[in-house]
Amino acid sequence: MLRIGVLSDTHMTGYQPEFAEKLRRHFAGVDMILHAGDLTSILVLDALEAPEVLAVRGNMDGPEAAANLPTKRVITAGAFKIGLIHGWGSPRGLAERVAREFRKVDAVVFGHSHRPTNLKKDGILLFNPGSVAKGFRGSGTAGMLEVDQEITGHIFTL
């Protein structure tokens, strides 16, 4: 079984040791970490420890993150394909909007709304871990995907 740590909307201006330690505890032993954008600073990636760390840019990312990260990507996890994107626009209809950006994926990981989402629609897992940031409309959450015979998601409070 593969375990994939998932976070989004960290909205941090740089590396924060306490954040790195908290993630180390929650993501210990994961095979991969996915960040669904709005890192704000690309230095946030320095806090993520896994054999593979993949991220996309969000609408609030600084110039360095925007220049170095794609807007979307497809990741292979075992026999499954996962679309990774930040999202845009109103929270209403966001999951369906981002799902339309991908063809033939088994899951779509997204952010933007700061609202945790973990649901299956038309056989596709739509997963938003919420916002790591706890400020304005932040949920203070992250998530974990488990990939075995299927992909399942779990959201937890940091």
C-alpha positions in Angstrom: 0.0 0.0 0.0 1.2 3.5 -0.9 0.6 6.4 1.6 0.5 9.9 0.1 0.5 13.0 2.4 -1.6 15.8 1.0 -1.6 19.5 1.8 -2.7 22.8 0.3 -3.0 26.5 1.0 -0.1 26.7 3.4 0.2 30.5 2.8 3.6 30.8 4.4 6.3 33.3 3.6 9.2 30.9 4.1 10.5 27.8 5.9 9.1 27.4 9.5 10.8 24.8 11.7 7.7 24.2 13.9 5.6 23.5 10.7 8.3 21.1 9.4 8.3 19.2 12.7 4.5 18.9 12.8 4.4 17.6 9.2 7.2 15.1 10.0 5.0 13.6 12.7 1.9 13.4 10.6 3.6 12.3 7.4 6.2 9.9 8.8 6.8 7.0 6.4 4.8 8.4 3.5 5.8 7.4 0.0 5.0 10.8 -1.5 3.7 14.3 -0.6 1.5 16.3 -2.8 1.0 20.1 -2.3 -2.0 21.5 -4.2 -0.8 25.1 -4.4 -0.8 28.4 -2.6 2.5 27.7 -0.9 3.1 31.4 -1.2 6.9 30.7 -0.9 8.6 27.9 -2.6 10.7 27.5 0.5 7.7 25.7 2.1 8.7 22.7 0.0 11.9 22.4 2.2 9.7 21.4 5.1 8.3 18.4 3.2 10.2 15.1 3.7 9.3 12.2 1.5 11.0 10.1 -1.3 8.9 12.3 -3.7 7.4 15.7 -3.2 5.3 17.2 -6.0 3.5 20.5 -6.1 1.5 22.8 -8.4 1.3 26.6 -8.2 -1.7 28.4 -6.9 -3.2 31.8 -7.4 -1.4 33.3 -4.4 2.1 31.9 -5.1 5.1 34.3 -5.4 7.1 34.7 -8.6 9.6 31.9 -7.8 6.9 29.3 -7.1 4.9 30.5 -10.1 8.0 30.2 -12.4 9.0 26.8 -11.1 5.8 24.9 -10.6 3.2 23.8 -13.2 -0.5 24.7 -13.0 -1.5 21.0 -13.1 0.1 17.6 -13.3 -0.8 13.9 -13.4 0.9 11.6 -11.0 1.1 7.8 -11.2 0.5 6.0 -7.9 0.6 2.3 -8.2 -2.0 1.4 -10.9 -3.8 4.7 -10.5 -3.6 8.2 -11.9 -4.0 11.3 -9.7 -4.6 14.8 -11.1 -3.1 17.6 -9.0 -4.3 21.2 -9.4 -5.0 24.2 -7.2 -8.3 25.5 -8.5 -9.9 28.9 -9.1 -13.0 30.9 -8.7 -15.9 30.3 -6.3 -15.9 27.4 -3.8 -19.3 26.5 -5.3 -18.8 23.9 -8.0 -15.0 23.9 -7.5 -14.6 20.1 -7.3 -16.5 19.6 -10.5 -14.6 22.4 -12.3 -11.2 21.0 -11.4 -12.2 17.4 -12.3 -13.0 18.6 -15.9 -9.3 19.6 -16.3 -8.3 15.9 -16.4 -9.1 12.9 -18.5 -8.8 9.4 -17.3 -7.7 9.9 -13.8 -8.8 8.0 -10.7 -8.6 10.9 -8.3 -8.2 14.7 -8.4 -6.4 16.5 -5.6 -7.1 20.2 -5.4 -7.1 23.2 -3.0 -8.1 26.9 -3.2 -11.4 26.8 -1.3 -9.8 26.1 2.1 -12.7 23.6 2.6 -11.9 19.9 3.2 -13.5 17.7 0.6 -13.4 13.9 0.4 -16.0 12.4 -1.9 -16.4 10.2 -4.9 -18.3 11.3 -7.9 -18.7 9.3 -11.1 -16.0 6.9 -9.8 -13.4 9.7 -9.2 -12.1 10.6 -5.8 -12.3 14.4 -5.4 -10.0 15.3 -2.5 -9.2 18.7 -1.0 -7.2 18.6 2.2 -8.4 22.0 3.2 -6.0 24.8 4.3 -3.0 24.2 6.5 -3.2 27.8 7.5 -5.7 28.5 10.3 -6.2 32.2 9.7 -9.1 33.7 7.7 -11.3 30.8 6.5 -8.5 28.3 7.2 -9.4 24.8 8.3 -6.1 23.8 9.9 -6.2 20.5 8.1 -4.2 18.2 5.8 -4.9 14.8 4.4 -3.7 11.3 3.6 -4.4 9.2 0.5 -4.0 5.4 0.7 -3.5 3.6 -2.5 -4.1 -0.2 -2.6 -6.9 -1.9 -4.4 -8.5 1.6 -4.6 -7.6 5.2 -3.6 -9.1 6.3 -0.3 -8.7 9.7 1.4 -8.6 10.8 5.1 -8.6 14.4 6.3 -7.1 15.3 9.7 -6.6 18.3 11.9 -3.0 19.5 12.4 
